[in-house]
């Protein structure tokens, strides 16, 4: 059974930093596109950042220059370093694994990030 377990969320003041981690029990981790998405109250889930199997990152415009996604294939873990946090970054953050080759797509349970002004 595939599990994606997020950690690292919490409450932080505006301008602060957090690092989210997502540990994946996924044998195909090295070929997965790993991503972070977020869902704020009353809004749809939206892409934050992804990293392709080849290591190419992709970011939403709203987080470019502030967030950094990284992937450690040896640890089956993907990270999201979030700096210069803003109140509008407040959301539940979800980890995603997409293995297009096999048509697999998995989600974690989410971790809450709250940024106070």
Secondary structure per residue as TSV (DSSP state, phi and psi in degrees):
chain	resnum	aa	ss	phi	psi
A	1	X	-	360.0	128.1
A	2	X	-	-79.3	133.5
A	3	X	-	-131.0	137.3
A	4	X	E	-118.3	119.6
A	5	X	E	-118.4	112.2
A	6	X	E	-88.6	152.0
A	7	X	E	-153.6	166.7
A	8	X	-	104.1	-5.0
A	9	X	-	-71.9	172.3
A	10	X	E	162.2	-165.0
A	11	X	E	-105.1	130.8
A	12	X	E	-143.6	152.2
A	13	X	E	-79.1	155.6
A	14	X	T	-55.0	137.0
A	15	X	T	92.5	-10.7
A	16	X	-	-84.4	-174.1
A	17	X	-	-132.7	152.6
A	18	X	E	-144.3	153.3
A	19	X	E	-123.8	120.7
A	20	X	E	-92.9	145.6
A	21	X	E	-125.8	148.7
A	22	X	E	-136.5	110.9
A	23	X	E	-94.0	127.1
A	24	X	E	-114.7	126.3
A	25	X	-	-91.7	78.7
A	26	X	-	-143.6	114.0
A	27	X	T	-67.0	-24.4
A	28	X	T	-94.0	21.9
A	29	X	G	-53.5	-41.3
A	30	X	G	-67.0	-20.0
A	31	X	G	-108.9	6.6
A	32	X	S	-87.7	146.0
A	33	X	E	-84.7	117.8
A	34	X	E	-100.8	143.4
A	35	X	E	-147.4	162.8
A	36	X	E	-120.0	134.0
A	37	X	E	-127.8	163.2
A	38	X	E	-142.3	153.1
A	39	X	E	-136.0	114.8
A	40	X	-	-89.5	158.4
A	41	X	T	-55.4	129.6
A	42	X	T	78.0	5.0
A	43	X	S	-122.3	162.8
A	44	X	-	-79.4	156.4
A	45	X	-	-64.9	136.0
A	46	X	E	-133.3	150.3
A	47	X	E	-67.6	138.5
A	48	X	E	-108.1	-53.9
A	49	X	E	-161.9	148.4
A	50	X	E	-134.4	158.4
A	51	X	E	-133.8	124.0
A	52	X	-	-74.2	168.8
A	53	X	T	-58.9	-26.8
A	54	X	T	-86.8	0.5
A	55	X	-	90.5	13.9
A	56	X	-	-89.4	122.1
A	57	X	E	-86.0	155.0
A	58	X	E	-140.9	134.4
A	59	X	E	-127.7	148.9
A	60	X	-	-67.3	147.7
A	61	X	T	-58.0	-33.3
A	62	X	T	-69.6	-15.5
A	63	X	T	-118.0	-3.7
A	64	X	T	-57.6	133.9
A	65	X	T	86.1	-10.8
A	66	X	T	-117.0	-35.4
A	67	X	E	-109.2	148.0
A	68	X	E	-134.7	126.1
A	69	X	E	-98.9	141.2
A	70	X	E	-144.1	159.7
A	71	X	E	-138.3	128.9
A	72	X	E	-113.3	101.4
A	73	X	T	-67.2	-28.1
A	74	X	T	-69.4	-28.7
A	75	X	T	-105.5	1.5
A	76	X	T	50.8	45.1
A	77	X	E	-134.4	139.6
A	78	X	E	-118.3	143.5
A	79	X	E	-121.1	156.3
A	80	X	E	-135.0	106.6
A	81	X	E	-86.7	122.4
A	82	X	E	-118.3	115.8
A	83	X	-	-115.1	164.4
A	84	X	S	48.7	48.6
A	85	X	-	-65.2	146.3
A	86	X	-	-120.7	156.3
A	87	X	G	-55.2	-32.3
A	88	X	G	-71.7	-6.1
A	89	X	G	-82.7	-6.7
A	90	X	-	-61.6	124.8
A	91	X	E	-177.8	171.2
A	92	X	E	-88.5	127.3
A	93	X	E	-102.3	130.2
A	94	X	E	-117.3	139.5
A	95	X	E	-91.2	142.9
A	96	X	E	-135.0	140.7
A	97	X	E	-123.0	124.5
A	98	X	E	-123.0	123.0
A	99	X	E	-118.9	86.7
A	100	X	T	-60.2	-30.4
A	101	X	T	-58.0	-35.3
A	102	X	T	-109.1	-2.7
A	103	X	T	73.5	26.0
A	104	X	E	-96.9	145.0
A	105	X	E	-149.9	126.5
A	106	X	E	-129.8	151.0
A	107	X	E	-126.0	147.8
A	108	X	-	-84.8	-179.3
A	109	X	-	-86.0	-13.4
A	110	X	-	96.1	151.2
A	111	X	E	-136.6	136.7
A	112	X	E	-82.3	132.9
A	113	X	E	-121.1	124.0
A	114	X	E	-124.6	124.4
A	115	X	E	-113.5	118.6
A	116	X	E	-92.0	148.3
A	117	X	-	-90.2	360.0
